């Protein structure tokens, strides 16, 4: 995930009047409050808002702002006091991330949303660790992945389960899709509504070289670094994670029962792996894929060569989505045009929104029911 700001520290000036730091109103608007008596300017950084919202200070030193009515969603936010990022010390709900921290607040709707816990059967999320020989820069080579099994998962049932490899974005940890994206609750809801078939979902750590994330955003300006990260991750996924999953879980080894999808960096990886290994994955999805460097003719030629070497031009189903207000829309459109020029069928979806989890949760809700159909 490419985040436009970083919230890394709590303010040390929080003693004082009692107040609620985030108050959700019946109309969906939210009042945010932050105490800093010494600050001269405080703004709110709210996920989904292109610009920060100015806050006003009262006589007690409490800064506040009321947002417009917000759609039901989970919103990330942080404060910025005199140019310095600050977390909300009164809110313990914080995203887990390698580089960026922000708080989260939920605006509930009149009905329970697909990403919220509801009164339906729930699947189980397992956390696995293993020693990698591929991923560079991990302490003692310890990598990890999460696995969601659907409600009633039966390791002895006659027909093995289809499997989706779901990849997170840049700066996220392996738990990005569960902790922030709430993918497990989304799958619970879709299953309860009979919109999907029971599916095992694998969410691995999505880096091939940890320096690509820990070194900061500059890595995205280096095509060689991007390629190295994707190539090493591809090797780790196909030679380490996938075989482990297939030995530990009752999942199909048939290409038609395997899907791969991801957001941002994970979208780039999903498209590269899915298109480059069509005999491995029949279903491919990219959400707001980080495709800027794919404008390079060398990158497209390399991908085209990989596809042709497999003697299969395209997967069974290819789906690409992007928010209409984000910078990655243009490179996604260029890549879609290139695919069509290669006579590779692609389903294109553009939805309102920025480079945010609100867009990606919605993408998953609409993408998952399309998988493993027509068999």
Phi, psi and omega in degrees: 000130178263111186254134186282353179210164180234130175247105193246345185220152172275149175290147178268000185249061185247001175286142181148213185296150178278135180199162177265123187282335173219119185238112182272127183264162182303331181276001180094353175285160182227133171265123176254138180228146182210131182264121172201097185291336185267347183288148176258342178207128177228135176232159176257128172261113185242126179303133181097347177259127183292330181237152177293155180257125180291139179248155180245145183260138175264184185293340180269359180088013179267121177271143181210158174206145176251125181281163167297169176300129183252146176292152177304121182189175171257123185247129170276147179203161170204170177252161175225114182253115182049043176085357182255128181292141180220139171277166175273107184289349179266000181238115183273358178275105185231138178292148174260128190201152179288330188236326189241140174239142173205156177278167176228144175224141181254129172259111183278152176259186178291334175236160180292132181276158184301333182269002179260148175300136179219173185280071177222170176293139182249142173280184183238139177252124179250145179246121182246142172242148176206161178270116181268144173255002185248307185295129183266141171091009177268135178303122180056022177068023184270109176253173182209164174205154178250148179228126174261126173249139185289162177305136179077016179311129183236109182291352182242009182294156187297314184261123179294157184279146169290160185225136176247125172266112189249118190254139180277181181259175181298136182087341178288156169269179182298337182270012182306316184287337178268315185285323183251315181284339180056040184299325181297320178290325176299315179292323175303314182294315181296322177293317180297329179270004179059035179268343179224164173266156180307126187225141171271133182242126182249127183236094185271163168296126194262026181244146173262334179221115184297337178298334181296330178260317184289338179282356178095181189290344183299337179302333180286351176267002184240102182302324180295321179293320178298312181298318180298315180299314181294317182295317179292320178296318178304314179297317180296318181295312187282330185255345182241302185290308183302311178298323179295315180299317183289341176268337184263337184232156183274071181246153181290148175255010179277135179305324183289348179253012180243134177230155175220134180206158179192171181248143176052247176303319178294332175291316175302314180295318181296316180293318180296313181289314183296316180285327180279345181225060184295341177282348179264323186228125179268342185234125187226136178220139176234123179253118179048049188296137182281081191252015184305316185285350179285356172293340180292125182301327180295322180294316180293321178297319180296317179294318179298320178297318179297318179295315183293327180294336178280350180061024174224119190287323185209157176289173181296324182214127180234126187230128179231133179227159179197148174286141185284349183252011184252159185292339182279359180298315182298309179296330176294318179295322178296318181292321177298319178295320178297317178300315181294327176293335176271005182061039176257114181298135179217135174267122184249131178230126175240127183236152177300142176139165179264196180276076190223162178295335178299319178293316187286326174298316179296320177303312182297320180300324182269335181281316186304319180294347180273350185280149171058036179262163174070027180256000000 
